[in-house]
Amino acid sequence: MNTPQHPVKKMSIIVSRGSLDGIYPALIMANGARMEGIEASLFFTFFGLNGLTKSTMDNLKVATVGNSALNMAMPMLGMPMTVPFPTWMGAIPGVSAFATHLMNKEMEKLDVPPVREFLEMISDSGGKIFACKLAMDMFKLKNEDLWDRVDGVLTVGQFYEESAGEGTHILFT
C-alpha cells in the first residue's frame, strides 16, 4: 500500500442523488472520515436535496427503474448475485417499495442508522452539512424546508472555498 504524499485532512462530499442508495454512500463516507479524525463536509445538490428536505428525508426509496446494479441485492432474496434484475421489473408498482423495505431491513440488521439519525451523528461529530443554492432556487425550496441542522446554503464557489486547503479531497457520489 502506498503512503499518500499528503495525508487526508478533509473530505468534501457532493451528494447529487436523492434515492436511498444515492444518499447512504455519502453518509457512510462522511461518518467514516469523522471517525478517523478527518474533517468532513457534505454538499447536497440537485436531487440529493431529498436527503435534507424535511418532507422527504425520512422516506427515501431505492431507485429500481434503470438501476442495472440491483443484481447486488439478489442475495437478500436468497439468489446469487449473478442473477440479473430485469430493469423493466422496476416499473411494476410496489417493486421500489419492496426493494426499499429489503434495504432498510438489512441496514437495520447491520445497525446502520436512518438518514436523519446519520446526519445528526455527522453533525454532532463536527461534520458540516450544506445545501446548494442553485438547486434550492431551481426546486423553489426555502431554508425552512430543510432539516434544522443544515450549516448553510452555499453557492458552488462558496463550497469550493469551504473545501480549499492542502489535504482536502472532493468526492462526488
N, C-alpha and C positions, 0 to 999 in steps of 0.2 A: 504494500500500500504506500502510495506517495504522500509525503507530508506537504500540505499546502504551503506555498511561499508566504502567504499572508493568512493568518488564522481568520476564520469566520467570526466576525464580531456582531454582525446584524443581518437578519433576513427580512427582506421586504417582499411580501407575497401578494400578488394580484389575483383576486378571485373574480372570475368573469362568468362562471356557470352557476346557475341558480338551482340546480337539482340537488337532491341528497348526495348523489355520487359525485357532484361537482363541488360541493361545499366542504365535505369532510376531509379531502386530501389537504386543503389549505389549513384547516383547523388542526389536523394532526401534525403538520409540519411546523406551524407556529408554536404549538404546545411543546413539541419536541425541542425546538430552539430554546424556549424559555427554561425547560428542564435542564438544558445543557449550559445555562447561563448566558445564552446568546440573546441579544435584543431581537425583538420581533414586532413587525407591524403588518397588518392586513389591510389591503385596499380593495374594497368591494366595488366593482364597476359593472355596468350593463346588467345582465340577468343575475349576476352574483348578488345584487342588492336584495334578492329574495331572502338571503341569509341574515339580513339586518332589518328588514321591514317587519314591524310588529305583527302585522296581519298575516304574514306568510312564513316567518322563521320557524314556527313550531309545526308546520305541516308540509315540509318539503317532500317531494316524491322522487322516486328513481325514474330516470328517463328510459323508457323502453322502446320507443319508436326510433329506428335508425341507430340504435346502440349496438354495434357489432361486437362489443366486448362482453355482452351478457352471458356468453359461454362460461365466463369466470364464475358465475353464480350457480351453474348447473350442479356442482357438488352439494349445495344446500338442499337440492331436491333428490339427492342420492344418485345422481348421474355423473358420468365422467365429464371433465372439463372439455373434452374433445367433442362433445355433443353440441352442435351449434344451436343458438337460439334464433329461430326464424324471425327476421325483422318485422314481417307482416303480423306476427302474433302480438307485437307491442301495441298495435292499434285496436285490439279487441278490448271492449270495456271490461274493466276490472283487473287487467293484467298489470298495469302500473301500480295499482293499489296492492295487489298480491306481492309483486316484487319489492315494493316499499316495506310491506309487512315483514317479509323474509329478511330483508337487510336490517331493519330495526331490531328484529328478534336476535339475529346473530351478533349485532353490535352490543346489545344488552348483555348477552352471554359473555362477551369479552370485556364487559364493564366500560364500554365506550359511552361517554355521556351524550345526552341530546344536544342539539345545536346551541340552544340558549345557555345551557349549563357549561358547555365547552367554551363559549365566548366569555362567560363570566370567569372561568378558570384562567383563560389567557389574559383577560383584563386585570384580574386580581394579582397575577404574577408579574405585572408590569408591561405586558404586551399592549400595543396601540392598535386601535380599530378605527378605520376611516372609510367614509363613503365618497364616491366620485361625484363631483359637482355636475359634470356634463350629463352623466346618467340620471342623476336626481332631476335635473331640469328636463331631460328628454322624457322621463316617465312621470313628470308632474308630481314628484314626491317632495314633501316638506320635512324639515327636521323632526317635527312631531310624529311623523310616520315611522321614524327609525327607533330601534332599540335605544333605551335611555342612556346606555353607557358608551355610545359611539363617541370617539375622541374628537371628531370633527369631520367636516365635509371639505374635501380638498380638490383643487384642480390637478391636472396631471403634472404641471410644473411644480406645484407645492408638494406633490407626492415625491417627485424626483429630489427636491430639496430635503425632504424628510428622510429619503433613502441615501443621501450622499454620505460619503466617508469611506476611508480605507477599510477593507474587510467586510464591506456590505455586499450582499448578493441579492439579486432580484429574481424571484420565481414567478412564473405565470402559470396558473392552474386552470 
